[in-house]
């Protein structure tokens, strides 16, 4: 616990003081004068040596001094105290909704497999895992305030959240429990289904579900805050979306030779046939191909220039001339959505590449060599995972400066621990294989063993994680842009488009946020479905069970 706290303090200091970028400019804003920036730098002690800054920083933390917020004119602690109740309200509301709705739905779906409720619950969880929380909140405001009139003018606090992981856990836990011997015995003795579920299955199924709720509490704090700094929700401008992690077992046949055993990966044609046989994976692949093609040919299919303004047609609803309507500057939203695909796909590719190239070697080295080196590497990964993902990416992006490149780097760094941990687990299971021991015996270098023998056999789960990571990268980058830490206006980017249109949702201009949000959701859905399909095809146990 103590080393983890020390690590968090050190990483926070590095993010705010060591990375390229000037915290004084971040505090004052890019339009501030040199005198204002110099004064902030002096007040914060940024003109002193780093080691002096660090010990001063630690001393202030120990005294409860979290600093001064220049944009509000108050101390950070007072702002924290003011906004903390709203954050807790939203988080507790999420937990209550999860317990009262998601868990029972998961249980019903598990006890009535292939029923209507089962299919509905799976669709609900699937969509909930792909929908940006900030976009969903804006849609709820539009539906319950502008259309139905059930809610007052959104000037107070709005509580609500989707918690699909809890429903998924409730479903999987119940599926496991209802297959146990004591449940079958209870049914054989003639107990009613209500008694079997309520007295025998439910208690045991709740244990892992409540564990997941506890583990997700920090994430829920973030999710409830992502729509913050917008009038309806007075909470921190922080947030995160739980990442989906999927572990895939890859059988590696043993071999007494020095050549590595081949991972159980089907040939390309067989792999594609098995993948397309999975309907959900085929749908996901179709979404990905669609957005990739759109990104490639956007300049030729966009009906208008996405950056040309025309105040004569501003805020026009969808029509024959503008299928998706126009924004507050008269720009065609369809054209901006099409161009936005280029940024989102590119951001995802670069971010996942950064995570893969750095995380995989770190995880492999930590597992292969172990000892102090391995412990240090994995403890650093644990510290990084202790930060809510969006909070960490926000800190990195703010430290190195706003912009598309900063967003790519920030999202890439946040994804490193996922690949490192996955590669660590794969390397631990493969390093004792006979072909690895034989390679050591004949003098093959460790680097060759690690990257030529072990890595190829670990590629299957890494491929799954990379596919799922694309969806996470697109979501996080869009969230950064929504919060003003990603691309800069007037760049056509989905998250930035939602941010620009959120002020108009109350007055009924729903199209400004709806279509960019649908683009984010469908792209994330595509990568999630394809990642699940990869898992099913590459895991021999799942493949044989079909």
RAFENHU-V224342 format. One record per residue. N is the residue number from 1. RES is the residue in one letter. SS is DSSP state (2 for helix, 1 for strand, 0 for the rest). OMEGA is omega in radians with two decimals (none if undefined). Layout:
# RAFENHU-V224342
n->[N;N]
res->[RES;RES]
ss->[SS;SS]
omega->[OMEGA;OMEGA]
This chain:
# RAFENHU-V224342
n->[1;2;3;4;5;6;7;8;9;10;11;12;13;14;15;16;17;18;19;20;21;22;23;24;25;26;27;28;29;30;31;32;33;34;35;36;37;38;39;40;41;42;43;44;45;46;47;48;49;50;51;52;53;54;55;56;57;58;59;60;61;62;63;64;65;66;67;68;69;70;71;72;73;74;75;76;77;78;79;80;81;82;83;84;85;86;87;88;89;90;91;92;93;94;95;96;97;98;99;100;101;102;103;104;105;106;107;108;109;110;111;112;113;114;115;116;117;118;119;120;121;122;123;124;125;126;127;128;129;130;131;132;133;134;135;136;137;138;139;140;141;142;143;144;145;146;147;148;149;150;151;152;153;154;155;156;157;158;159;160;161;162;163;164;165;166;167;168;169;170;171;172;173;174;175;176;177;178;179;180;181;182;183;184;185;186;187;188;189;190;191;192;193;194;195;196;197;198;199;200;201;202;203;204;205;206;207;208;209;210;211;212;213;214;215;216;217;218;219;220;221;222;223;224;225;226;227;228;229;230;231;232;233;234;235;236;237;238;239;240;241;242;243;244;245;246;247;248;249;250;251;252;253;254;255;256;257;258;259;260;261;262;263;264;265;266;267;268;269;270;271;272;273;274;275;276;277;278;279;280;281;282;283;284;285;286;287;288;289;290;291;292;293;294;295;296;297;298;299;300;301;302;303;304;305;306;307;308;309;310;311;312;313;314;315;316;317;318;319;320;321;322;323;324;325;326;327;328;329;330;331;332;333;334;335;336;337;338;339;340;341;342;343;344;345;346;347;348;349;350;351;352;353;354;355;356;357;358;359;360;361;362;363;364;365;366;367;368;369;370;371;372;373;374;375;376;377;378;379;380;381;382;383;384;385;386;387;388;389;390;391;392;393;394;395;396;397;398;399;400;401;402;403;404;405;406;407;408;409;410;411;412;413;414;415;416;417;418;419;420;421;422;423;424;425;426;427;428;429;430;431;432;433;434;435;436;437;438;439;440;441;442;443;444;445;446;447;448;449;450;451;452;453;454;455;456;457;458;459;460;461;462;463;464;465;466;467;468;469;470;471;472;473;474;475;476;477;478;479;480;481;482;483;484;485;486;487;488;489;490;491;492;493;494;495;496;497;498;499;500;501;502;503;504;505;506;507;508;509;510;511;512;513;514;515;516;517;518;519;520;521;522;523;524;525;526;527;528;529;530;531;532;533;534;535;536;537;538;539;540;541;542;543;544;545;546]
res->[X;X;X;X;X;X;X;X;X;X;X;X;X;X;X;X;X;X;X;X;X;X;X;X;X;X;X;X;X;X;X;X;X;X;X;X;X;X;X;X;X;X;X;X;X;X;X;X;X;X;X;X;X;X;X;X;X;X;X;X;X;X;X;X;X;X;X;X;X;X;X;X;X;X;X;X;X;X;X;X;X;X;X;X;X;X;X;X;X;X;X;X;X;X;X;X;X;X;X;X;X;X;X;X;X;X;X;X;X;X;X;X;X;X;X;X;X;X;X;X;X;X;X;X;X;X;X;X;X;X;X;X;X;X;X;X;X;X;X;X;X;X;X;X;X;X;X;X;X;X;X;X;X;X;X;X;X;X;X;X;X;X;X;X;X;X;X;X;X;X;X;X;X;X;X;X;X;X;X;X;X;X;X;X;X;X;X;X;X;X;X;X;X;X;X;X;X;X;X;X;X;X;X;X;X;X;X;X;X;X;X;X;X;X;X;X;X;X;X;X;X;X;X;X;X;X;X;X;X;X;X;X;X;X;X;X;X;X;X;X;X;X;X;X;X;X;X;X;X;X;X;X;X;X;X;X;X;X;X;X;X;X;X;X;X;X;X;X;X;X;X;X;X;X;X;X;X;X;X;X;X;X;X;X;X;X;X;X;X;X;X;X;X;X;X;X;X;X;X;X;X;X;X;X;X;X;X;X;X;X;X;X;X;X;X;X;X;X;X;X;X;X;X;X;X;X;X;X;X;X;X;X;X;X;X;X;X;X;X;X;X;X;X;X;X;X;X;X;X;X;X;X;X;X;X;X;X;X;X;X;X;X;X;X;X;X;X;X;X;X;X;X;X;X;X;X;X;X;X;X;X;X;X;X;X;X;X;X;X;X;X;X;X;X;X;X;X;X;X;X;X;X;X;X;X;X;X;X;X;X;X;X;X;X;X;X;X;X;X;X;X;X;X;X;X;X;X;X;X;X;X;X;X;X;X;X;X;X;X;X;X;X;X;X;X;X;X;X;X;X;X;X;X;X;X;X;X;X;X;X;X;X;X;X;X;X;X;X;X;X;X;X;X;X;X;X;X;X;X;X;X;X;X;X;X;X;X;X;X;X;X;X;X;X;X;X;X;X;X;X;X;X;X;X;X;X;X;X;X;X;X;X;X;X;X;X;X;X;X;X;X;X;X;X;X;X;X;X;X;X;X;X;X;X;X;X;X;X;X;X;X;X;X;X;X;X]
ss->[0;2;2;2;2;2;2;2;2;2;2;2;2;2;2;2;2;2;0;0;0;0;2;2;2;2;2;2;0;0;0;0;0;2;2;2;2;2;2;2;2;2;2;0;0;0;0;0;0;2;2;2;2;2;2;2;2;2;2;2;2;2;0;0;0;0;0;1;1;0;0;0;0;1;1;2;2;2;2;2;2;2;2;2;2;2;2;2;2;2;2;2;2;2;2;2;2;2;2;2;2;2;2;2;2;2;2;2;2;2;2;0;0;0;0;2;2;2;2;2;2;2;2;2;2;2;2;2;0;0;0;0;2;2;2;2;2;2;2;2;2;2;2;2;2;2;2;0;0;0;0;0;0;0;0;0;0;0;0;0;0;0;0;2;2;2;2;2;2;2;2;2;2;2;2;2;2;0;0;0;2;2;2;2;2;2;2;2;0;0;0;0;2;2;2;2;2;2;2;2;2;2;2;2;2;2;2;2;2;2;2;2;2;2;2;2;2;2;2;2;2;2;2;0;0;0;0;0;0;1;0;0;1;0;0;0;0;0;0;0;0;0;0;0;0;0;0;0;0;0;0;1;0;0;0;0;0;0;0;0;0;0;1;0;0;0;0;2;2;2;2;2;2;2;2;2;2;0;2;2;2;2;2;2;2;2;2;2;2;2;2;2;2;2;2;2;2;2;2;2;2;0;0;0;0;0;0;0;0;0;2;2;2;0;0;0;0;0;0;0;0;0;0;0;0;1;0;0;0;0;0;1;2;2;2;2;2;2;2;2;2;2;2;2;2;2;2;2;2;2;2;2;2;2;2;2;2;2;2;2;2;2;2;2;2;2;2;2;2;0;2;2;2;2;2;2;2;2;2;2;2;2;2;2;2;2;0;0;2;2;2;2;2;2;2;2;2;2;2;2;0;0;0;2;2;2;2;2;2;2;2;2;2;2;2;2;2;2;2;2;2;2;2;2;2;2;2;2;2;2;0;0;0;2;2;2;2;2;2;2;2;0;0;0;0;2;2;2;2;2;2;2;2;2;2;2;2;2;2;2;2;2;2;2;2;2;2;2;2;2;2;2;2;2;2;2;2;2;2;2;2;2;0;0;0;0;0;0;0;0;0;0;0;2;2;2;2;2;2;2;2;2;2;2;0;0;0;0;0;0;2;2;2;2;2;2;2;2;2;2;2;2;2;2;2;2;2;2;2;2;2;2;2;2;2;2;2;2;0;2;2;2;2;2;0;0]
omega->[-3.13;3.10;3.13;3.11;3.10;3.11;3.11;3.13;-3.11;-3.12;3.09;3.11;3.14;-3.13;-3.04;-3.02;-2.97;-3.11;3.10;-3.06;-3.09;3.12;3.14;3.10;3.10;-3.14;-3.02;-3.05;-3.05;-3.11;-3.10;3.12;3.13;-3.14;3.12;3.13;3.13;3.13;3.11;3.14;3.12;3.13;-3.12;-3.14;-3.10;3.12;-3.12;3.10;-3.06;-3.08;3.07;3.10;-3.09;-3.11;3.05;3.12;3.13;3.13;3.11;3.10;-3.13;3.12;-3.13;3.13;-3.12;3.09;-3.07;3.13;-3.06;-3.09;3.09;-3.11;3.13;3.03;3.14;-3.12;3.13;3.06;3.11;-3.11;-3.12;-3.03;-3.08;-3.14;3.13;3.13;3.12;3.12;-3.12;-3.12;3.13;3.08;3.11;-3.14;-3.13;3.11;-3.14;-3.11;-3.03;-3.06;-2.98;-3.10;3.08;3.12;3.11;3.14;3.12;3.14;-3.12;-3.11;3.13;-3.09;-3.14;3.07;3.11;3.13;3.11;-3.12;3.14;-3.11;3.12;3.09;3.13;-3.11;-3.13;3.14;-3.12;3.14;-3.07;-3.05;3.07;-3.05;-3.12;3.11;3.13;3.11;3.11;3.10;3.09;3.10;-3.12;-3.07;-3.00;3.11;-3.02;-3.06;-3.03;-3.11;-3.13;-3.08;3.07;3.10;-3.02;3.08;-3.14;-3.10;-3.11;-3.13;3.09;3.14;2.95;3.13;-3.10;-3.12;3.13;3.08;-3.14;3.13;3.10;3.12;-3.09;3.12;-3.13;3.10;3.14;-3.06;-3.05;3.07;-3.10;-3.08;-3.07;3.08;3.10;3.11;3.13;3.11;-3.13;3.13;3.06;3.10;3.13;-3.14;3.11;3.13;3.14;-3.10;-3.03;-3.04;-3.03;-3.02;-2.96;-3.07;-3.12;3.14;-3.10;-3.06;3.12;-3.13;3.10;3.05;3.10;3.10;3.11;3.14;-3.10;-3.04;3.09;3.10;3.11;3.04;3.14;-3.12;-3.12;-3.08;-3.01;3.11;-3.06;-3.11;3.01;-2.94;-3.08;-3.03;3.11;3.13;-3.10;3.07;-3.12;3.06;3.07;3.02;3.13;3.09;3.06;3.09;-3.09;3.10;-3.12;3.10;3.13;-3.12;3.13;-3.13;3.14;-3.14;3.12;3.13;3.12;3.12;-3.12;3.02;-3.09;3.09;-3.12;3.12;-3.12;3.04;-3.05;-3.12;3.11;3.13;-3.13;3.13;3.11;-3.13;-3.12;3.08;3.07;-3.00;-3.13;3.10;3.11;3.09;3.11;3.11;3.13;3.09;-3.11;3.11;-3.14;-3.10;3.10;3.10;3.12;3.13;-3.09;-3.02;-3.10;-3.13;-3.08;-3.10;3.13;-3.09;-3.12;2.98;-3.04;-3.07;3.12;-3.14;3.12;-3.06;3.14;-3.11;-3.08;3.10;3.05;3.11;-3.14;-3.11;3.12;3.13;3.12;-3.01;3.14;-3.12;3.12;-3.13;-3.06;3.06;-3.13;3.13;-3.11;-3.06;3.11;3.14;-3.13;3.07;3.14;3.11;3.12;3.10;-3.13;-3.12;-3.08;3.13;3.14;3.11;3.12;-3.13;-3.12;-3.11;3.13;3.10;3.09;-3.14;-3.09;-3.04;-3.13;-3.04;-3.10;3.10;3.14;3.12;3.11;3.13;-3.13;-3.11;-3.05;-3.10;3.13;3.08;-3.09;3.14;3.14;-3.14;-3.13;-3.12;-3.07;3.06;3.06;3.10;3.12;3.12;3.10;3.12;3.13;3.10;2.94;-2.97;-3.12;3.09;3.14;3.14;3.07;-3.13;-3.14;-3.12;3.13;-3.10;-3.07;3.08;-3.14;3.11;-3.10;-3.14;3.12;3.12;3.11;-3.13;-3.11;-3.14;3.10;3.13;-3.14;-3.11;-3.10;-3.10;-3.13;3.14;3.14;-3.13;3.13;3.11;3.10;-3.13;3.12;-3.12;3.11;-3.11;-3.06;-3.00;3.13;3.11;-3.04;-3.13;3.07;3.11;3.11;3.11;3.09;-3.07;-3.13;3.01;3.09;-3.09;-3.11;-3.12;3.13;3.13;-3.05;-2.99;3.11;-3.09;-3.05;-3.07;3.13;3.14;3.12;-3.03;-3.07;3.11;3.10;3.09;3.10;-3.13;3.12;3.13;3.09;3.13;3.08;3.10;3.11;-3.13;3.12;-3.14;-3.10;3.11;3.09;3.11;3.09;3.12;3.10;-3.13;3.11;-3.11;3.14;-3.13;-3.11;3.06;0.11;-3.10;3.13;3.11;-2.96;-3.13;3.11;3.11;3.10;3.12;3.13;-3.07;-3.03;-3.12;-3.07;-3.08;-3.11;-3.12;2.99;3.11;-3.01;-3.02;-3.12;-3.12;-3.03;-3.03;3.02;3.11;3.08;3.10;3.10;-3.07;-3.10;3.10;3.10;3.11;3.14;-3.12;3.10;3.12;3.13;3.09;3.07;3.10;3.06;3.14;-3.12;-3.10;-3.03;3.12;-3.10;-3.11;3.12;-3.11;-3.11;-3.12;-3.11;none]
